Amino acid sequence: MDGDVIYTRSSGISAEGVKDQYADGKAAKVWEIFIGDKRSRTDNYRNFLVNLLREHGCKRILDVACGTGVDSILLVEEGFEVVSADISDKMLKYALQERWNRRKENAFDNWVIEEANWLTVSQDLEHLIGDGFDAVICLGNSFAHMTDSYGDQRDQKLAIANFERCVKPGGLLLIDHRNYDSILKTGSTPSKCIYYNNQHMSDIKTSVLYVSAKPTQVILDYSISNGNDTSEFRLSYYPHKLEVFKRILEEVFGKKAKYNIFGDFKSLKEIPNPGFYIHVVQKAK
């Protein structure tokens, strides 16, 4: 990377208004370095995800935040039937390449990868939904990429409503976000990630954009070390507060759904101030 400085704030916006912060392709390339080996998911994460899905009898999974394919690859390797989607064709090219490289394996030959927008995903993937997926996953702080352009979170609500349409009755939605309550309070973001065994992350600089005294974006400048080279890239996130996000999920899925929240893959009783919150919603039957 030769010490390139990569900013993605000016990246493209789709016709439907969802920002693709990886549109220039550069951040996607650095993100591959950040993730590293696609088998480098932490054991805690792998065990949490796989065990939770199997406990609920989930077999057919929709990954709506596929990115370069790390989660999807994990699930394909574990024997799940996976459909993967992302808005960024620059990110998807890495997933497509992995599918091609492993095409002689039946599981990877059957892996479906599509470009889709969260605001229209239930329409974009209508030909694949059928009676619904056993589980829809949106993990790795991906959903926070959707900033609140209208100031009333209507885009986030619409996206989650689209996810809900993709989930079969009794199925699951797994969706997460960083602990933005803590980030806004402390002004810092922990560099350690619970998802990756990553050796390249050296620092995350945090800044907050306020509009009318309200936090509207958290801007993270990632510093990635790769040998003697250091690369940086910037991503913007919507600061989801825990209680507000819970209410949005309850508004979309209704009172008959079942809700659970984990912190860094543990009970909130075990870890009261986690780096990530993972919401698990079971749609009413």
C-alpha positions as MATLAB code, in Angstrom:
seq = 'MDGDVIYTRSSGISAEGVKDQYADGKAAKVWEIFIGDKRSRTDNYRNFLVNLLREHGCKRILDVACGTGVDSILLVEEGFEVVSADISDKMLKYALQERWNRRKENAFDNWVIEEANWLTVSQDLEHLIGDGFDAVICLGNSFAHMTDSYGDQRDQKLAIANFERCVKPGGLLLIDHRNYDSILKTGSTPSKCIYYNNQHMSDIKTSVLYVSAKPTQVILDYSISNGNDTSEFRLSYYPHKLEVFKRILEEVFGKKAKYNIFGDFKSLKEIPNPGFYIHVVQKAK';
ca = [
       0.000    0.000    0.000;
       3.079    2.256    0.250;
       1.584    4.337    3.023;
      -1.336    5.584    0.949;
      -3.931    7.619    2.787;
      -7.417    6.490    1.790;
     -10.549    8.477    2.483;
     -13.998    7.288    1.549;
     -16.175   10.159    2.684;
     -16.746   11.286   -0.900;
     -17.621    7.828   -2.187;
     -20.722    7.223   -4.292;
     -24.340    7.162   -3.254;
     -26.788    4.783   -4.857;
     -29.966    5.888   -6.540;
     -31.915    4.746   -3.510;
     -29.806    6.894   -1.206;
     -27.713    4.308    0.639;
     -24.102    5.369    0.834;
     -21.478    2.959   -0.493;
     -18.369    4.048    1.370;
     -16.320    1.413   -0.473;
     -17.305    2.591   -3.955;
     -13.828    3.729   -5.019;
     -12.461    0.216   -4.418;
      -9.481    1.429   -2.381;
     -11.049    0.985    1.048;
     -12.255   -2.478    0.048;
      -8.670   -3.416   -0.768;
      -7.372   -2.165    2.582;
     -10.288   -3.865    4.337;
      -9.012   -7.172    2.979;
      -5.712   -6.497    4.734;
      -7.546   -5.567    7.929;
      -9.508   -8.799    7.905;
      -6.531  -10.869    6.792;
      -7.025  -14.615    6.540;
     -10.714  -15.345    5.995;
     -10.341  -18.189    8.485;
      -9.225  -15.755   11.174;
     -12.618  -15.200   12.758;
     -12.336  -15.425   16.520;
     -13.423  -18.709   18.077;
     -15.881  -16.802   20.279;
     -17.571  -15.349   17.222;
     -17.593  -18.531   15.179;
     -18.991  -20.571   18.064;
     -21.584  -17.940   18.965;
     -22.902  -17.597   15.419;
     -22.848  -21.251   14.391;
     -24.248  -22.554   17.670;
     -27.037  -19.966   17.755;
     -28.119  -20.768   14.209;
     -28.037  -24.515   14.806;
     -29.908  -24.238   18.101;
     -32.765  -22.601   16.192;
     -32.652  -25.120   13.361;
     -31.503  -22.539   10.817;
     -30.239  -23.887    7.520;
     -30.897  -21.212    4.891;
     -29.169  -17.913    5.671;
     -29.238  -14.477    4.045;
     -26.163  -12.341    4.722;
     -27.268   -8.805    3.824;
     -23.872   -7.291    4.682;
     -21.669   -9.728    2.814;
     -18.816   -7.342    2.079;
     -15.798   -9.365    0.995;
     -17.573  -12.543    2.083;
     -15.972  -13.386    5.414;
     -19.148  -14.270    7.341;
     -20.669  -16.016    4.362;
     -17.580  -18.128    3.778;
     -17.603  -19.188    7.414;
     -21.244  -20.261    7.103;
     -20.754  -22.055    3.781;
     -17.866  -23.982    5.317;
     -20.093  -24.913    8.251;
     -22.683  -26.446    5.920;
     -25.303  -23.690    5.748;
     -27.071  -22.732    2.524;
     -26.078  -19.094    2.048;
     -27.313  -16.207   -0.067;
     -25.018  -13.184    0.200;
     -25.776   -9.588   -0.738;
     -24.068   -6.227   -0.562;
     -24.476   -2.814   -2.143;
     -20.771   -2.521   -2.971;
     -19.658   -4.288   -6.130;
     -16.071   -3.446   -5.151;
     -16.465   -5.481   -1.963;
     -18.399   -8.273   -3.658;
     -15.641   -8.904   -6.168;
     -13.567  -10.478   -3.374;
     -16.445  -12.810   -2.460;
     -16.976  -13.683   -6.125;
     -13.285  -14.447   -6.511;
     -13.357  -16.765   -3.499;
     -16.393  -18.567   -4.903;
     -14.559  -19.013   -8.215;
     -11.393  -20.243   -6.508;
     -13.388  -22.891   -4.624;
     -15.960  -23.675   -7.316;
     -15.010  -27.369   -7.325;
     -16.436  -27.643   -3.810;
     -20.188  -28.228   -4.090;
     -21.007  -25.906   -1.203;
     -19.192  -23.006   -2.862;
     -20.528  -23.825   -6.313;
     -24.032  -23.417   -4.837;
     -23.211  -20.190   -2.969;
     -25.435  -17.377   -4.302;
     -23.997  -13.838   -4.391;
     -26.111  -10.841   -5.430;
     -25.815   -7.064   -5.393;
     -28.660   -5.556   -3.382;
     -29.641   -2.383   -1.556;
     -30.973   -2.561    2.005;
     -33.800   -0.162    1.127;
     -35.014   -2.512   -1.595;
     -33.489   -5.849   -0.613;
     -36.811   -7.681   -0.303;
     -37.555   -6.634   -3.903;
     -34.008   -7.130   -5.173;
     -33.962  -10.707   -3.855;
     -37.644  -11.503   -4.340;
     -36.739  -14.392   -6.653;
     -34.710  -15.984   -3.833;
     -36.810  -15.331   -0.738;
     -39.536  -17.932   -1.247;
     -41.170  -18.583    2.135;
     -38.385  -16.643    3.823;
     -34.918  -17.321    5.176;
     -34.312  -19.153    8.434;
     -32.052  -16.276    9.440;
     -30.947  -12.904    8.138;
     -27.613  -11.594    9.422;
     -26.236   -8.054    9.313;
     -23.083   -8.095   11.428;
     -19.724   -6.406   11.897;
     -21.180   -2.939   12.613;
     -22.304   -2.887    8.988;
     -25.756   -1.399    9.545;
     -24.265    1.750   11.076;
     -22.898    2.643    7.609;
     -26.414    3.844    6.817;
     -26.385    7.459    7.959;
     -29.580    9.314    8.872;
     -30.053   11.688    5.943;
     -33.542   12.796    7.027;
     -32.931   13.131   10.775;
     -35.741   10.749   11.737;
     -34.138    7.359   11.021;
     -36.693    6.567    8.321;
     -34.047    4.875    6.163;
     -32.971    2.603    9.010;
     -36.571    1.662    9.752;
     -37.259    0.960    6.090;
     -34.155   -1.207    5.811;
     -35.049   -3.244    8.890;
     -38.595   -3.629    7.577;
     -37.055   -5.065    4.400;
     -34.955   -7.463    6.482;
     -38.111   -8.518    8.336;
     -39.809   -9.374    5.044;
     -36.904  -11.681    4.208;
     -37.220  -13.635    7.483;
     -39.657  -16.534    7.595;
     -42.129  -16.769   10.500;
     -40.184  -18.087   13.481;
     -36.886  -17.139   11.823;
     -34.140  -14.894   13.157;
     -32.614  -11.504   12.495;
     -29.089  -11.039   13.857;
     -27.958   -7.422   13.680;
     -25.315   -5.555   15.626;
     -23.691   -2.179   16.217;
     -20.793   -0.816   18.197;
     -21.398    0.495   21.689;
     -21.984    4.042   20.501;
     -23.328    5.059   23.896;
     -19.810    4.511   25.243;
     -18.082    6.024   22.203;
     -20.106    9.237   22.491;
     -19.421    9.383   26.216;
     -15.674    8.704   26.094;
     -14.758    9.966   22.631;
     -12.737    6.840   21.918;
     -13.182    3.525   20.092;
     -11.429    0.325   21.156;
      -9.068   -0.889   18.413;
      -9.531   -4.536   19.349;
     -12.291   -6.177   17.303;
     -14.232   -9.133   18.678;
     -14.786  -10.503   15.184;
     -11.259  -10.802   13.761;
      -7.950  -12.191   14.975;
      -6.329   -9.214   13.316;
      -2.681   -8.307   13.708;
      -2.674   -5.239   11.475;
      -4.891   -2.741   13.318;
      -2.749   -0.188   15.129;
      -5.179    2.613   15.949;
      -8.679    4.001   15.463;
      -9.014    7.764   15.784;
     -12.527    8.860   16.672;
     -14.346   12.097   15.907;
     -18.020   13.005   16.216;
     -20.027   15.288   13.945;
     -22.764   17.227   15.749;
     -25.656   18.972   14.031;
     -27.849   21.183   16.210;
     -26.098   19.721   19.270;
     -27.090   16.193   18.205;
     -24.477   13.559   17.284;
     -25.186   12.583   13.672;
     -22.018   10.781   12.594;
     -19.112    9.020   14.225;
     -16.070    9.176   11.973;
     -13.423    6.519   12.483;
      -9.960    6.830   10.975;
      -8.488    3.331   10.846;
      -4.723    2.873   10.816;
      -3.594   -0.437    9.318;
       0.004   -1.656    9.556;
       1.188   -4.144    6.941;
       4.872   -4.845    7.307;
       6.725   -1.551    6.942;
       3.728    0.152    5.358;
       0.875    1.925    7.099;
      -2.430    2.637    5.376;
      -5.300    4.704    6.642;
      -8.918    4.911    5.640;
     -11.935    6.738    6.966;
     -15.468    5.443    7.415;
     -18.524    7.260    8.741;
     -21.145    5.613   10.926;
     -24.516    6.499   12.369;
     -24.236    6.366   16.190;
     -26.973    3.914   17.145;
     -27.874    4.191   20.811;
     -28.911    0.932   22.415;
     -32.374    1.875   23.659;
     -33.332    3.656   20.448;
     -32.200    0.722   18.325;
     -34.191   -1.681   20.498;
     -37.319    0.412   19.961;
     -36.859    0.407   16.197;
     -36.609   -3.391   16.145;
     -39.684   -3.693   18.362;
     -41.605   -1.268   16.164;
     -40.839   -3.299   13.030;
     -41.142   -6.858   14.384;
     -43.966   -6.221   16.848;
     -44.762   -7.301   20.388;
     -45.112  -11.002   19.586;
     -41.520  -11.342   18.462;
     -38.819  -12.490   20.899;
     -35.868  -10.221   21.617;
     -32.452  -10.839   23.089;
     -29.299   -8.730   23.293;
     -25.741   -9.929   23.737;
     -22.609   -7.945   24.474;
     -19.466   -9.220   22.750;
     -21.211  -12.624   22.382;
     -21.937  -12.835   26.108;
     -24.874  -12.080   28.361;
     -25.093   -8.398   29.266;
     -24.910   -9.525   32.891;
     -21.406  -10.812   32.171;
     -20.212   -7.756   30.260;
     -22.084   -4.537   31.105;
     -19.988   -2.279   28.825;
     -19.203   -4.296   25.681;
     -17.563   -3.113   22.492;
     -20.477   -4.431   20.407;
     -24.160   -5.111   20.979;
     -25.660   -8.050   19.078;
     -29.450   -8.040   18.756;
     -31.228  -11.347   18.085;
     -34.876  -11.093   17.066;
     -37.083  -14.123   16.502;
     -39.974  -13.252   14.235;
     -43.416  -14.269   15.478;
     -44.768  -17.479   13.952;
];
